[in-house]
Amino acid sequence: MTCIAEHSLDIADGAEKVLVRLHSPWRKDDQKAWVCRFEIEGGIEAALDVEGETSLQALALALKGLSAVLYGSELYRSGRLGLFGDFGGYLGVPAPNVFLDEAPYPF
């Protein structure tokens, strides 16, 4: 797996950071599906291999999954997760439409 995107988010009440990584899509062993992995660590722990019919679909779905975990996290909902000192707002990743009430930054 090759990391193709990475960034860190601030936690309001501490020096700890939340590290977000997105990896490049790869073909599964059966050569039919593509897989793209995202990882989140530090304050939020999550990792998921997301499958798609094409590499682009796997990448898009992984990005949506990653943003759903971030915007759905307790850290974000409590206004303690942020980017560049701005907490409870945009995290540098568009939010899925289901989060428009809480994070009006849609895909």
Helices and strands as residue ranges (DSSP letters): E 3-11, E 17-23, E 26-27, E 34-41, E 46-52, H 55-71, H 74-77, E 81-83, E 86-87, G 97-99
